[in-house]
Amino acid sequence: GACPVKRGTAWGVIDAQGNVILRIKYSEITNFDPIYHRAWIRQNKLWGLVSASGAIAMKPTWSSRDDFNGNTLCRVGYQNKFGFVDANGKTRILNVYDEASSFRADYAAVRNKDGKISYIDKSNKGFSLDTDVPVECRCGFIEGRVITATTVPAPTVTPAADSAQVDAVATEAPATVTTYSIAYSLYDSEGKPITIAPYTDGTAAK
């Protein structure tokens, strides 16, 4: 019963009869969520929420946001800190995390200021894992990823006949080369390890 519309460079919301129910003044408006009937509205650089009646559920507050995608909590961010809000705009988990994934299978992965990664439920309780990447819990499983960096001297550059070419190569060539390997392991949705041999995807230079 509500539709985001754009006139010129500004966005608003109309109802099924074409009446403006949210003033056309916003920088951007998303489609309405099919479950919670909320749309994200952006005013300048901040995001808030509007209901299908045109009422502001949450004034523009956050600099980044996800879609709800059927989850009762949605990831939001401000000044590179992340937390979670519900469809009514209430902050349910404070934005105290340096990184966070969206909620999936009732858990979200978060990294605190000490670099520790935990999987939290919607009451902000959970468990820690030996992983370097906060990935989403998918299909009831968590894929842990431990990254190992190896730095070695760069290959020796063969001198060219032209001294100008030699100088150019010497200027551009790095002193060392770092490669990264990732060891994967699996956990269930309660953080218990699943007994399999760790597997890798090889190494890549960076």
RAKA-V911191 format. One record per helix or strand of 2 or more residues. SS is the DSSP state (h for helix, s for strand). FROM is the first residue (numbers start at 0). LEN is the number of residues. If there is no record, write none. Layout:
BEGIN
ss	from	len
SS	FROM	LEN
SS	FROM	LEN
END
This chain:
BEGIN
ss	from	len
s	1	6
s	9	6
s	19	7
s	27	2
s	37	6
s	45	6
s	55	7
s	63	2
s	72	6
s	80	6
s	90	7
s	98	2
s	106	5
s	116	4
s	125	3
s	140	13
h	162	10
s	175	13
s	198	7
END
